[in-house]
Amino acid sequence: MNSITTPSNDVTGPRSKQVMKVWIDFVCPFCLLAESLIQKAIEGVDVDIQWMPFELREYTTPTLRPEDEYLPRIWTRSVYPMAKSLGVPIKLPTISPQPYSRLAFVGFQFAQEQGKANQYVDALFKAFFQKDLNIGDVGVLLTIAQEVGLSGTDFAAALQSKKYGALHDAALKIAREQVIRAVPTAQVGNDRFDGMPDLELLRKCVVAVSRP
């Protein structure tokens, strides 16, 4: 499920503080589970997380339905056992078909600009996978934004803004250039983990890049 590779080029660039880039999709349960694991990996280490958008199913690709065979099978076989081992509450959302994540990511661009990226990402995951809320709904997104301290008026305007849509499109272009095919994908320095990372190995990479 997990592999580690070394990209041919590093887009991180010079930074005063090391950054772990993590590609996610808000409708992927493994991304919620990885969020918990990544927090453990960076505990006590001077490394920031930079969340990177990746849409598993862009509009108009049909999204998954929880009443079909695929999702219950994957959740029973992989998601629930992994969540139990990590101690992360999670349940298969009942929204059918599952929402597209583009609008939530457009809102993410605004939240990131306002310094609320971590809070927004965490709230989105919990809204979908713990509260069974439709994160493709504008009203739900607005409530989440306000709960994490964003201006409701400004957030609503951002969802309609060409600026934040363009920022999201630019982020998707980066994902294509980096040949991201699965989420979560984490990049620490020149090391990349495709899929759920191994905590011990990820921790070693994090500690290594944080050294002077």
MDTraj code that builds the backbone (N, CA, C; nanometers):
import mdtraj as md
import numpy as np

residues = "MET ASN SER ILE THR THR PRO SER ASN ASP VAL THR GLY PRO ARG SER LYS GLN VAL MET LYS VAL TRP ILE ASP PHE VAL CYS PRO PHE CYS LEU LEU ALA GLU SER LEU ILE GLN LYS ALA ILE GLU GLY VAL ASP VAL ASP ILE GLN TRP MET PRO PHE GLU LEU ARG GLU TYR THR THR PRO THR LEU ARG PRO GLU ASP GLU TYR LEU PRO ARG ILE TRP THR ARG SER VAL TYR PRO MET ALA LYS SER LEU GLY VAL PRO ILE LYS LEU PRO THR ILE SER PRO GLN PRO TYR SER ARG LEU ALA PHE VAL GLY PHE GLN PHE ALA GLN GLU GLN GLY LYS ALA ASN GLN TYR VAL ASP ALA LEU PHE LYS ALA PHE PHE GLN LYS ASP LEU ASN ILE GLY ASP VAL GLY VAL LEU LEU THR ILE ALA GLN GLU VAL GLY LEU SER GLY THR ASP PHE ALA ALA ALA LEU GLN SER LYS LYS TYR GLY ALA LEU HIS ASP ALA ALA LEU LYS ILE ALA ARG GLU GLN VAL ILE ARG ALA VAL PRO THR ALA GLN VAL GLY ASN ASP ARG PHE ASP GLY MET PRO ASP LEU GLU LEU LEU ARG LYS CYS VAL VAL ALA VAL SER ARG PRO".split()
xyz = np.array([
    [0.0821, -0.1205, 0.0000],
    [0.0000, 0.0000, 0.0000],
    [0.0858, 0.1259, 0.0000],
    [0.2081, 0.1129, 0.0545],
    [0.2951, 0.2279, 0.0671],
    [0.4258, 0.2015, -0.0055],
    [0.4783, 0.3030, -0.0715],
    [0.6101, 0.2915, -0.1316],
    [0.6820, 0.4224, -0.1118],
    [0.8134, 0.4197, -0.1236],
    [0.8923, 0.5406, -0.1089],
    [0.9779, 0.5568, -0.2323],
    [0.9753, 0.6755, -0.2903],
    [1.0514, 0.7024, -0.4110],
    [1.1236, 0.8346, -0.3961],
    [1.2179, 0.8581, -0.4854],
    [1.2907, 0.9844, -0.4874],
    [1.2565, 1.0567, -0.6155],
    [1.1835, 1.1710, -0.6103],
    [1.1460, 1.2430, -0.7312],
    [1.2677, 1.2929, -0.8076],
    [1.2507, 1.3101, -0.9372],
    [1.3615, 1.3560, -1.0203],
    [1.3914, 1.5022, -0.9990],
    [1.2946, 1.5786, -0.9496],
    [1.3191, 1.7200, -0.9218],
    [1.2448, 1.7579, -0.7958],
    [1.3034, 1.8502, -0.7215],
    [1.2458, 1.8940, -0.5948],
    [1.1883, 2.0332, -0.6132],
    [1.0577, 2.0490, -0.5961],
    [0.9924, 2.1775, -0.6181],
    [0.9812, 2.2581, -0.4889],
    [1.0375, 2.2037, -0.3799],
    [1.0212, 2.2729, -0.2533],
    [1.0933, 2.4073, -0.2540],
    [1.2162, 2.4106, -0.3065],
    [1.2911, 2.5352, -0.3097],
    [1.3461, 2.5701, -0.1725],
    [1.4294, 2.6716, -0.1647],
    [1.4886, 2.7091, -0.0368],
    [1.3849, 2.7639, 0.0600],
    [1.3886, 2.7158, 0.1829],
    [1.2961, 2.7612, 0.2858],
    [1.3722, 2.7766, 0.4163],
    [1.3260, 2.8678, 0.5003],
    [1.3882, 2.8861, 0.6305],
    [1.3508, 2.7731, 0.7248],
    [1.2434, 2.7001, 0.6938],
    [1.1979, 2.5905, 0.7758],
    [1.1596, 2.4742, 0.6854],
    [1.1929, 2.3530, 0.7287],
    [1.1624, 2.2363, 0.6460],
    [1.0117, 2.2139, 0.6374],
    [0.9687, 2.1656, 0.5229],
    [0.8266, 2.1455, 0.4962],
    [0.8034, 2.0026, 0.4477],
    [0.6997, 1.9393, 0.5010],
    [0.6527, 1.8127, 0.4467],
    [0.5307, 1.8410, 0.3603],
    [0.5390, 1.8087, 0.2337],
    [0.4245, 1.8256, 0.1449],
    [0.3399, 1.6996, 0.1476],
    [0.2093, 1.7173, 0.1639],
    [0.1193, 1.6027, 0.1710],
    [0.0025, 1.6258, 0.0760],
    [-0.0049, 1.5433, -0.0290],
    [-0.1162, 1.5517, -0.1242],
    [-0.2347, 1.4743, -0.0673],
    [-0.3511, 1.5369, -0.0715],
    [-0.4713, 1.4789, -0.0117],
    [-0.5930, 1.5023, -0.1005],
    [-0.6967, 1.4230, -0.0742],
    [-0.8302, 1.4516, -0.1253],
    [-0.9250, 1.4371, -0.0072],
    [-1.0171, 1.5299, 0.0078],
    [-1.1059, 1.5318, 0.1236],
    [-1.2018, 1.4133, 0.1279],
    [-1.2166, 1.3400, 0.0167],
    [-1.3073, 1.2250, 0.0151],
    [-1.2318, 1.0924, 0.0279],
    [-1.1046, 1.0980, 0.0607],
    [-1.0251, 0.9769, 0.0787],
    [-1.0081, 0.9473, 0.2276],
    [-1.0612, 0.8343, 0.2780],
    [-1.0507, 0.8047, 0.4208],
    [-0.9072, 0.7845, 0.4672],
    [-0.8210, 0.7357, 0.3798],
    [-0.6823, 0.7140, 0.4180],
    [-0.6104, 0.8463, 0.4457],
    [-0.6599, 0.9551, 0.3880],
    [-0.6005, 1.0860, 0.4155],
    [-0.6300, 1.1311, 0.5584],
    [-0.7509, 1.1039, 0.6065],
    [-0.7811, 1.1323, 0.7471],
    [-0.6919, 1.0488, 0.8373],
    [-0.6748, 0.9209, 0.8062],
    [-0.5903, 0.8345, 0.8877],
    [-0.4445, 0.8799, 0.8818],
    [-0.4001, 0.9223, 0.7647],
    [-0.2619, 0.9697, 0.7498],
    [-0.2388, 1.0980, 0.8273],
    [-0.3416, 1.1819, 0.8386],
    [-0.3288, 1.3061, 0.9140],
    [-0.2846, 1.2753, 1.0574],
    [-0.3468, 1.1764, 1.1181],
    [-0.3110, 1.1366, 1.2541],
    [-0.1688, 1.0826, 1.2595],
    [-0.1331, 0.9993, 1.1635],
    [-0.0004, 0.9391, 1.1605],
    [0.1081, 1.0442, 1.1382],
    [0.0813, 1.1386, 1.0496],
    [0.1793, 1.2436, 1.0194],
    [0.2034, 1.3327, 1.1400],
    [0.0991, 1.3621, 1.2146],
    [0.1156, 1.4431, 1.3353],
    [0.2087, 1.3735, 1.4338],
    [0.2003, 1.2420, 1.4416],
    [0.2907, 1.1674, 1.5300],
    [0.4335, 1.1726, 1.4762],
    [0.4477, 1.1683, 1.3448],
    [0.5804, 1.1663, 1.2838],
    [0.6558, 1.2970, 1.3042],
    [0.5851, 1.4096, 1.3110],
    [0.6521, 1.5394, 1.3226],
    [0.6542, 1.5909, 1.4664],
    [0.6030, 1.5122, 1.5605],
    [0.5956, 1.5572, 1.6991],
    [0.7348, 1.5928, 1.7524],
    [0.7476, 1.7158, 1.8022],
    [0.8732, 1.7611, 1.8595],
    [0.9801, 1.7971, 1.7582],
    [0.9470, 1.7958, 1.6292],
    [1.0426, 1.8260, 1.5229],
    [0.9992, 1.9538, 1.4509],
    [1.0950, 2.0351, 1.4131],
    [1.0656, 2.1649, 1.3522],
    [1.0367, 2.1495, 1.2029],
    [0.9220, 2.0894, 1.1726],
    [0.8801, 2.0666, 1.0340],
    [0.7342, 2.1078, 1.0204],
    [0.7040, 2.1822, 0.9150],
    [0.5664, 2.2233, 0.8876],
    [0.5032, 2.1311, 0.7836],
    [0.3722, 2.1170, 0.7916],
    [0.2972, 2.0422, 0.6910],
    [0.2385, 2.1394, 0.5895],
    [0.2585, 2.1105, 0.4621],
    [0.1952, 2.1874, 0.3550],
    [0.0998, 2.0943, 0.2821],
    [-0.0303, 2.1166, 0.2994],
    [-0.1306, 2.0327, 0.2349],
    [-0.1398, 2.0687, 0.0866],
    [-0.1430, 1.9664, 0.0020],
    [-0.1433, 1.9846, -0.1426],
    [-0.2660, 1.9163, -0.2023],
    [-0.3460, 1.9877, -0.2809],
    [-0.4683, 1.9299, -0.3373],
    [-0.4438, 1.8275, -0.4474],
    [-0.5266, 1.7242, -0.4442],
    [-0.5312, 1.6259, -0.5527],
    [-0.6731, 1.5694, -0.5572],
    [-0.7394, 1.5824, -0.6703],
    [-0.8750, 1.5300, -0.6836],
    [-0.8709, 1.3905, -0.7439],
    [-0.9166, 1.2932, -0.6675],
    [-0.9217, 1.1569, -0.7188],
    [-1.0169, 1.1454, -0.8373],
    [-1.1260, 1.2199, -0.8301],
    [-1.2258, 1.2178, -0.9376],
    [-1.2693, 1.3604, -0.9681],
    [-1.2109, 1.4147, -1.0720],
    [-1.2480, 1.5496, -1.1131],
    [-1.3814, 1.5452, -1.1871],
    [-1.4544, 1.6538, -1.1789],
    [-1.5791, 1.6679, -1.2527],
    [-1.5449, 1.6567, -1.4022],
    [-1.6078, 1.5701, -1.4795],
    [-1.7338, 1.5026, -1.4620],
    [-1.7191, 1.3506, -1.4405],
    [-1.6064, 1.3059, -1.3933],
    [-1.5884, 1.1637, -1.3639],
    [-1.6865, 1.1229, -1.2537],
    [-1.7627, 1.0167, -1.2749],
    [-1.8599, 0.9759, -1.1721],
    [-1.7916, 0.9454, -1.0388],
    [-1.8521, 0.9879, -0.9296],
    [-1.7983, 0.9587, -0.7973],
    [-1.8599, 0.8296, -0.7428],
    [-1.8045, 0.7810, -0.6333],
    [-1.8446, 0.6508, -0.5796],
    [-1.9745, 0.6597, -0.5005],
    [-2.0429, 0.5455, -0.4906],
    [-2.1681, 0.5352, -0.4152],
    [-2.1501, 0.4340, -0.3017],
    [-2.1823, 0.4736, -0.1791],
    [-2.1622, 0.3823, -0.0656],
    [-2.2506, 0.2581, -0.0695],
    [-2.3594, 0.2632, -0.1460],
    [-2.4467, 0.1458, -0.1540],
    [-2.3950, 0.0408, -0.2519],
    [-2.2966, 0.0773, -0.3333],
    [-2.2370, -0.0204, -0.4239],
    [-2.1407, -0.1118, -0.3479],
    [-2.0931, -0.2143, -0.4132],
    [-2.0109, -0.3160, -0.3457],
    [-1.8721, -0.2673, -0.3083],
    [-1.8150, -0.1780, -0.3889],
    [-1.6731, -0.1426, -0.3744],
    [-1.6408, -0.0770, -0.2397],
    [-1.7098, 0.0308, -0.2050],
    [-1.6755, 0.1046, -0.0829],
    [-1.6899, 0.0202, 0.0445],
    [-1.8022, -0.0487, 0.0671],
    [-1.8116, -0.1314, 0.1873],
    [-1.7008, -0.2362, 0.1965],
    [-1.6627, -0.2925, 0.0823],
    [-1.5576, -0.3947, 0.0833],
    [-1.4232, -0.3357, 0.1252],
    [-1.3871, -0.2208, 0.0669],
    [-1.2596, -0.1569, 0.1001],
    [-1.2577, -0.1110, 0.2454],
    [-1.3694, -0.0573, 0.2901],
    [-1.3755, -0.0099, 0.4286],
    [-1.3634, -0.1263, 0.5260],
    [-1.4318, -0.2358, 0.5000],
    [-1.4260, -0.3505, 0.5900],
    [-1.2871, -0.4138, 0.5908],
    [-1.2265, -0.4219, 0.4750],
    [-1.0980, -0.4894, 0.4618],
    [-0.9804, -0.4036, 0.5084],
    [-0.9866, -0.2709, 0.4814],
    [-0.8689, -0.1876, 0.5049],
    [-0.8922, -0.0672, 0.5958],
    [-0.9979, 0.0103, 0.5680],
    [-1.0155, 0.1372, 0.6395],
    [-1.0430, 0.1161, 0.7883],
    [-1.1433, 0.0356, 0.8200],
    [-1.1802, 0.0166, 0.9600],
    [-1.0685, -0.0475, 1.0429],
    [-1.0015, -0.1527, 0.9942],
    [-0.8911, -0.2089, 1.0722],
    [-0.7777, -0.1087, 1.0963],
    [-0.7436, -0.0301, 0.9945],
    [-0.6371, 0.0676, 1.0097],
    [-0.6782, 0.1784, 1.1064],
    [-0.8028, 0.2231, 1.0959],
    [-0.8527, 0.3269, 1.1861],
    [-0.8501, 0.2791, 1.3310],
    [-0.8866, 0.1529, 1.3523],
    [-0.8848, 0.0973, 1.4879],
    [-0.7441, 0.0942, 1.5439],
    [-0.6469, 0.0561, 1.4619],
    [-0.5083, 0.0479, 1.5079],
    [-0.4516, 0.1856, 1.5407],
    [-0.5002, 0.2887, 1.4703],
    [-0.4536, 0.4257, 1.4939],
    [-0.5368, 0.4993, 1.5979],
    [-0.6505, 0.4417, 1.6347],
    [-0.7377, 0.5070, 1.7318],
    [-0.8097, 0.6282, 1.6753],
    [-0.8441, 0.6222, 1.5471],
    [-0.9108, 0.7342, 1.4796],
    [-1.0568, 0.6984, 1.4530],
    [-1.1525, 0.7738, 1.5093],
    [-1.2943, 0.7487, 1.4796],
    [-1.3240, 0.7779, 1.3326],
    [-1.3969, 0.6880, 1.2668],
    [-1.4282, 0.7072, 1.1262],
    [-1.5464, 0.6180, 1.0896],
    [-1.6283, 0.6645, 0.9954],
    [-1.7377, 0.5812, 0.9458],
    [-1.7617, 0.6136, 0.7991],
    [-1.8064, 0.5144, 0.7265],
    [-1.8337, 0.5318, 0.5839],
    [-1.9476, 0.6308, 0.5653],
    [-1.9216, 0.7447, 0.4998],
    [-2.0281, 0.8432, 0.4784],
    [-2.1423, 0.7866, 0.3950],
    [-2.2625, 0.8335, 0.4235],
    [-2.3801, 0.7833, 0.3520],
    [-2.4168, 0.8698, 0.2315],
    [-2.3535, 0.9846, 0.2143],
    [-2.3868, 1.0724, 0.1013],
    [-2.3655, 0.9973, -0.0297],
    [-2.4663, 0.9958, -0.1151],
    [-2.4585, 0.9222, -0.2399],
    [-2.5191, 1.0032, -0.3549],
    [-2.4436, 1.0157, -0.4654],
    [-2.3042, 0.9764, -0.4786],
    [-2.2135, 1.0669, -0.3955],
    [-2.0902, 1.0242, -0.3717],
    [-1.9988, 1.1065, -0.2930],
    [-1.9748, 1.2407, -0.3630],
    [-1.9538, 1.3470, -0.2854],
    [-1.9377, 1.4796, -0.3456],
    [-1.8049, 1.4950, -0.4185],
    [-1.8043, 1.5829, -0.5158],
    [-1.6773, 1.6266, -0.5747],
    [-1.6073, 1.7153, -0.4718],
    [-1.4758, 1.7164, -0.4748],
    [-1.4010, 1.7904, -0.3726],
    [-1.3484, 1.9254, -0.4209],
    [-1.3753, 1.9614, -0.5457],
    [-1.3188, 2.0857, -0.5984],
    [-1.3600, 2.2078, -0.5156],
    [-1.4882, 2.2220, -0.4856],
    [-1.5336, 2.3410, -0.4140],
    [-1.4685, 2.3497, -0.2757],
    [-1.4557, 2.2367, -0.2092],
    [-1.3896, 2.2352, -0.0787],
    [-1.2439, 2.2779, -0.0919],
    [-1.1794, 2.2403, -0.2015],
    [-1.0406, 2.2795, -0.2237],
    [-1.0276, 2.4273, -0.2596],
    [-1.1255, 2.4809, -0.3307],
    [-1.1244, 2.6251, -0.3576],
    [-1.1313, 2.7003, -0.2246],
    [-1.2176, 2.6530, -0.1341],
    [-1.2241, 2.7119, -0.0013],
    [-1.0951, 2.6934, 0.0755],
    [-1.0286, 2.5814, 0.0545],
    [-0.8993, 2.5571, 0.1186],
    [-0.7971, 2.6631, 0.0793],
    [-0.7972, 2.7035, -0.0471],
    [-0.7019, 2.8057, -0.0911],
    [-0.7209, 2.9360, -0.0135],
    [-0.8463, 2.9701, 0.0119],
    [-0.8740, 3.0901, 0.0921],
    [-0.8298, 3.0683, 0.2362],
    [-0.8616, 2.9518, 0.2933],
    [-0.8229, 2.9220, 0.4313],
    [-0.6716, 2.9252, 0.4475],
    [-0.6011, 2.8727, 0.3489],
    [-0.4554, 2.8743, 0.3535],
    [-0.4016, 3.0163, 0.3524],
    [-0.4600, 3.0993, 0.2700],
    [-0.4196, 3.2400, 0.2626],
    [-0.4400, 3.3107, 0.3961],
    [-0.5415, 3.2677, 0.4699],
    [-0.5742, 3.3289, 0.5984],
    [-0.5025, 3.2621, 0.7161],
    [-0.4119, 3.1704, 0.6881],
    [-0.3378, 3.1038, 0.7942],
    [-0.4167, 2.9984, 0.8691],
    [-0.5221, 2.9438, 0.8048],
    [-0.6102, 2.8467, 0.8709],
    [-0.6104, 2.7125, 0.7970],
    [-0.5059, 2.6814, 0.7248],
    [-0.5045, 2.5597, 0.6435],
    [-0.5194, 2.4347, 0.7287],
    [-0.4414, 2.4227, 0.8357],
    [-0.4459, 2.3020, 0.9180],
    [-0.5835, 2.2820, 0.9808],
    [-0.6398, 2.3901, 1.0324],
    [-0.7717, 2.3813, 1.0969],
    [-0.8796, 2.3439, 0.9956],
    [-0.8715, 2.4014, 0.8771],
    [-0.9706, 2.3758, 0.7730],
    [-0.9635, 2.2316, 0.7259],
    [-0.8434, 2.1829, 0.6988],
    [-0.8263, 2.0451, 0.6519],
    [-0.8799, 1.9477, 0.7554],
    [-0.8424, 1.9668, 0.8811],
    [-0.8882, 1.8776, 0.9867],
    [-1.0405, 1.8790, 0.9984],
    [-1.0991, 1.9986, 0.9909],
    [-1.2448, 2.0116, 1.0026],
    [-1.3168, 1.9464, 0.8851],
    [-1.2601, 1.9581, 0.7645],
    [-1.3227, 1.8953, 0.6474],
    [-1.3240, 1.7437, 0.6602],
    [-1.2108, 1.6874, 0.6978],
    [-1.2043, 1.5423, 0.7150],
    [-1.3047, 1.4943, 0.8189],
    [-1.3119, 1.5623, 0.9313],
    [-1.4022, 1.5207, 1.0382],
    [-1.5481, 1.5395, 0.9975],
    [-1.5763, 1.6452, 0.9221],
    [-1.7132, 1.6688, 0.8775],
    [-1.7629, 1.5539, 0.7901],
    [-1.6779, 1.5061, 0.7002],
    [-1.7197, 1.4021, 0.6068],
    [-1.7154, 1.2628, 0.6697],
    [-1.6062, 1.2322, 0.7378],
    [-1.5836, 1.0956, 0.7834],
    [-1.6252, 1.0682, 0.9277],
    [-1.6614, 1.1722, 1.0014],
    [-1.7079, 1.1504, 1.1382],
    [-1.8498, 1.2025, 1.1606],
    [-1.8863, 1.3099, 1.0884],
    [-2.0189, 1.3695, 1.1056],
    [-2.1139, 1.3395, 0.9897],
    [-2.0634, 1.2734, 0.8851],
    [-2.1458, 1.2346, 0.7706],
    [-2.2110, 1.3559, 0.7034],
    [-2.1340, 1.4624, 0.6866],
    [-2.1842, 1.5839, 0.6233],
    [-2.1392, 1.5905, 0.4779],
    [-2.2214, 1.6523, 0.3952],
    [-2.1930, 1.6652, 0.2523],
    [-2.0983, 1.7831, 0.2287],
    [-1.9700, 1.7553, 0.2134],
    [-1.8710, 1.8620, 0.1990],
    [-1.8685, 1.9194, 0.0575],
    [-1.9605, 1.8769, -0.0271],
    [-1.9779, 1.9412, -0.1563],
    [-2.0853, 2.0475, -0.1529],
    [-2.1494, 2.0623, -0.0363],
    [-2.2581, 2.1581, -0.0193],
    [-2.2033, 2.2918, 0.0307],
    [-2.2430, 2.4005, -0.0333],
    [-2.1920, 2.5337, 0.0026],
    [-2.2240, 2.5678, 0.1476],
    [-2.3452, 2.5364, 0.1923],
    [-2.3839, 2.5665, 0.3288],
    [-2.2985, 2.4945, 0.4310],
    [-2.2667, 2.3689, 0.4040],
    [-2.1803, 2.2914, 0.4943],
    [-2.0407, 2.3517, 0.4982],
    [-1.9879, 2.3844, 0.3821],
    [-1.8540, 2.4447, 0.3761],
    [-1.8499, 2.5781, 0.4500],
    [-1.9545, 2.6568, 0.4363],
    [-1.9606, 2.7862, 0.5035],
    [-1.9607, 2.7684, 0.6552],
    [-2.0370, 2.6720, 0.7036],
    [-2.0404, 2.6453, 0.8472],
    [-1.9033, 2.6027, 0.8987],
    [-1.8368, 2.5149, 0.8236],
    [-1.7028, 2.4703, 0.8623],
    [-1.6062, 2.5879, 0.8660],
    [-1.6117, 2.6727, 0.7639],
    [-1.5228, 2.7883, 0.7580],
    [-1.5408, 2.8773, 0.8799],
    [-1.6632, 2.9022, 0.9166],
    [-1.6898, 2.9876, 1.0327],
    [-1.6435, 2.9206, 1.1614],
    [-1.6588, 2.7895, 1.1697],
    [-1.6161, 2.7171, 1.2897],
    [-1.4654, 2.7223, 1.3111],
    [-1.3889, 2.7350, 1.2020],
    [-1.2435, 2.7433, 1.2174],
    [-1.1948, 2.8876, 1.2221],
    [-1.2876, 2.9824, 1.2283],
    [-1.2501, 3.1216, 1.2492],
    [-1.2378, 3.2069, 1.1249],
    [-1.2924, 3.1601, 1.0135],
    [-1.2896, 3.2398, 0.8908],
    [-1.4156, 3.3237, 0.8790],
    [-1.4041, 3.4364, 0.8123],
    [-1.5197, 3.5211, 0.7863],
    [-1.6134, 3.4506, 0.6899],
    [-1.7391, 3.4334, 0.7290],
    [-1.8354, 3.3678, 0.6429],
    [-1.8573, 3.4429, 0.5132],
    [-1.8652, 3.5750, 0.5230],
    [-1.8863, 3.6587, 0.4034],
    [-1.7701, 3.6464, 0.3073],
    [-1.6494, 3.6559, 0.3601],
    [-1.5303, 3.6475, 0.2748],
    [-1.5132, 3.5074, 0.2167],
    [-1.5450, 3.4065, 0.2960],
    [-1.5318, 3.2691, 0.2477],
    [-1.6312, 3.2429, 0.1348],
    [-1.7546, 3.2862, 0.1530],
    [-1.8559, 3.2674, 0.0495],
    [-1.8143, 3.3360, -0.0805],
    [-1.7567, 3.4547, -0.0686],
    [-1.7088, 3.5265, -0.1872],
    [-1.5924, 3.4515, -0.2517],
    [-1.5061, 3.3902, -0.1687],
    [-1.3896, 3.3180, -0.2208],
    [-1.4325, 3.1970, -0.3031],
    [-1.5407, 3.1327, -0.2619],
    [-1.5882, 3.0161, -0.3358],
    [-1.6309, 3.0519, -0.4778],
    [-1.6708, 3.1763, -0.4964],
    [-1.7143, 3.2231, -0.6281],
    [-1.6037, 3.2960, -0.7044],
    [-1.4898, 3.3141, -0.6382],
    [-1.3827, 3.3953, -0.6953],
    [-1.2996, 3.3184, -0.7971],
    [-1.2686, 3.3823, -0.9087],
    [-1.1802, 3.3221, -1.0075],
    [-1.0395, 3.3063, -0.9516],
    [-1.0012, 3.3950, -0.8607],
    [-0.8666, 3.3896, -0.8019],
    [-0.8403, 3.2559, -0.7343],
    [-0.9301, 3.2137, -0.6466],
    [-0.9058, 3.0921, -0.5699],
    [-0.9274, 2.9669, -0.6542],
    [-1.0160, 2.9759, -0.7528],
    [-1.0290, 2.8665, -0.8480],
    [-0.9003, 2.8473, -0.9268],
    [-0.8377, 2.9596, -0.9667],
    [-0.7122, 2.9532, -1.0412],
    [-0.5994, 2.8981, -0.9545],
    [-0.5987, 2.9340, -0.8254],
    [-0.4979, 2.8806, -0.7349],
    [-0.5117, 2.7289, -0.7217],
    [-0.6353, 2.6831, -0.7164],
    [-0.6565, 2.5388, -0.7084],
    [-0.6117, 2.4699, -0.8371],
    [-0.6433, 2.5284, -0.9515],
    [-0.6013, 2.4711, -1.0787],
    [-0.4483, 2.4639, -1.0865],
    [-0.3810, 2.5669, -1.0349],
    [-0.2344, 2.5669, -1.0332],
    [-0.1809, 2.4550, -0.9437],
    [-0.2509, 2.4306, -0.8329],
    [-0.2101, 2.3226, -0.7421],
    [-0.2278, 2.1860, -0.8089],
    [-0.3357, 2.1691, -0.8829],
    [-0.3565, 2.0437, -0.9551],
    [-0.2499, 2.0233, -1.0627],
    [-0.2051, 2.1323, -1.1225],
    [-0.0986, 2.1229, -1.2230],
    [0.0299, 2.0724, -1.1589],
    [0.0597, 2.1205, -1.0386],
    [0.1777, 2.0734, -0.9666],
    [0.1664, 1.9235, -0.9403],
    [0.0473, 1.8798, -0.9006],
    [0.0258, 1.7368, -0.8749],
    [0.0528, 1.6544, -1.0006],
    [0.0069, 1.7037, -1.1157],
    [0.0318, 1.6323, -1.2407],
    [0.1807, 1.6308, -1.2734],
    [0.2484, 1.7427, -1.2533],
    [0.3920, 1.7507, -1.2817],
    [0.4719, 1.6573, -1.1915],
    [0.4242, 1.6402, -1.0693],
    [0.4925, 1.5509, -0.9748],
    [0.4454, 1.4057, -0.9864],
    [0.3585, 1.3804, -1.0839],
    [0.3074, 1.2458, -1.1133],
    [0.2431, 1.1852, -0.9882],
    [0.1586, 1.2641, -0.9236],
    [0.0824, 1.2137, -0.8101],
    [-0.0327, 1.1302, -0.8642],
    [-0.0415, 1.0060, -0.8183],
    [-0.1470, 0.9166, -0.8659],
    [-0.2346, 0.8636, -0.7533],
    [-0.1898, 0.8828, -0.6298],
    [-0.2651, 0.8306, -0.5169],
    [-0.2517, 0.9259, -0.3990],
    [-0.3499, 0.9205, -0.3110],
    [-0.3428, 0.9972, -0.1878],
    [-0.3683, 0.9029, -0.0700],
    [-0.3027, 0.9317, 0.0441],
    [-0.2078, 1.0409, 0.0647],
    [-0.0725, 1.0114, -0.0009],
    [-0.0051, 1.1167, -0.0437],
    [0.1341, 1.1091, -0.0860],
    [0.2102, 1.2158, -0.0096],
    [0.3154, 1.1751, 0.0591],
    [0.3929, 1.2688, 0.1403],
    [0.5344, 1.2808, 0.0869],
    [0.5833, 1.4036, 0.0775],
    [0.7210, 1.4277, 0.0342],
    [0.7964, 1.5005, 0.1438],
    [0.9066, 1.4400, 0.1869],
    [0.9934, 1.4979, 0.2899],
    [1.1320, 1.5097, 0.2294],
    [1.1750, 1.6322, 0.2028],
    [1.3013, 1.6480, 0.1326],
    [1.2922, 1.5812, -0.0027],
    [1.3854, 1.4889, -0.0307],
    [1.3838, 1.4172, -0.1575],
    [1.3145, 1.2818, -0.1484],
    [1.2617, 1.2487, -0.0314],
    [1.1941, 1.1195, -0.0122],
    [1.0435, 1.1359, -0.0274],
    [0.9828, 1.0425, -0.0994],
    [0.8391, 1.0489, -0.1219],
    [0.7736, 0.9173, -0.0851],
    [0.6621, 0.9264, -0.0121],
    [0.5847, 0.8106, 0.0293],
    [0.4521, 0.8116, -0.0461],
    [0.4310, 0.7131, -0.1297],
    [0.3064, 0.7015, -0.2046],
    [0.2143, 0.6039, -0.1315],
    [0.1040, 0.6554, -0.0800],
    [0.0145, 0.5739, 0.0007],
    [0.0404, 0.5967, 0.1485],
    [-0.0254, 0.5198, 0.2323],
    [-0.0080, 0.5345, 0.3766],
    [0.1373, 0.5097, 0.4145],
    [0.2033, 0.6081, 0.4749],
    [0.3452, 0.5902, 0.5070],
    [0.3648, 0.5051, 0.6322],
    [0.4790, 0.4403, 0.6385],
    [0.5188, 0.3713, 0.7602],
    [0.5659, 0.4756, 0.8611],
    [0.5100, 0.4735, 0.9800],
    [0.5384, 0.5773, 1.0794],
    [0.6863, 0.5852, 1.1135],
    [0.7496, 0.4722, 1.1379],
    [0.8907, 0.4724, 1.1776],
    [0.9801, 0.5282, 1.0675],
    [0.9551, 0.4870, 0.9444],
    [1.0361, 0.5359, 0.8324],
    [1.0112, 0.6834, 0.8067],
    [0.8857, 0.7245, 0.8146],
    [0.8532, 0.8654, 0.7953],
    [0.9189, 0.9508, 0.9028],
    [0.9144, 0.9050, 1.0251],
    [0.9766, 0.9770, 1.1361],
    [1.1269, 0.9941, 1.1136],
    [1.1931, 0.8889, 1.0654],
    [1.3363, 0.8976, 1.0379],
    [1.3660, 1.0041, 0.9322],
    [1.2829, 1.0084, 0.8288],
    [1.3023, 1.1079, 0.7227],
    [1.2802, 1.2491, 0.7747],
    [1.1774, 1.2653, 0.8575],
    [1.1454, 1.3960, 0.9144],
    [1.2607, 1.4456, 1.0024],
    [1.3120, 1.3586, 1.0864],
    [1.4216, 1.3959, 1.1766],
    [1.5455, 1.4306, 1.0952],
    [1.5709, 1.3537, 0.9893],
    [1.6901, 1.3772, 0.9061],
    [1.6863, 1.5138, 0.8390],
    [1.5709, 1.5520, 0.7820],
    [1.5647, 1.6803, 0.7112],
    [1.5608, 1.7985, 0.8063],
    [1.5272, 1.7756, 0.9329],
    [1.5184, 1.8860, 1.0283],
    [1.6518, 1.9196, 1.0911],
    [1.7516, 1.8361, 1.0679],
    [1.8848, 1.8629, 1.1238],
    [1.9503, 1.9770, 1.0499],
    [2.0284, 2.0593, 1.1217],
    [2.0994, 2.1719, 1.0580],
    [2.1971, 2.1234, 0.9508],
])
top = md.Topology()
chain = top.add_chain()
for i, resn in enumerate(residues, 1):
    res = top.add_residue(resn, chain, resSeq=i)
    for name in ("N", "CA", "C"):
        top.add_atom(name, md.element.get_by_symbol(name[0]), res)
traj = md.Trajectory(xyz[None], top)
